[in-house]
């Protein structure tokens, strides 16, 4: 099992919920995340935060979403 986590200076904190047995001894093998993987993981975490916290009361009228209102005409 791979768990993405970060060290906050005191403890290791998982970046997402994990399903691990409570009060069971576990063994971990730590390795730093490569820069490319790190940026992808950060983007995925940001996306998860964004979709988990919708903006309540936000309403975009259907007319505003019509194609001709979304894109400018090229001259």
Buried (B, 14 or more C-beta within 10 A) or exposed (E): EEEBBEEEEEEEEEBEEEEEEEEEEEEEEEEEBEEEEEEEBEEEBEEEEEEEEEEEEEEEEEEEEEEEEEEEEEE
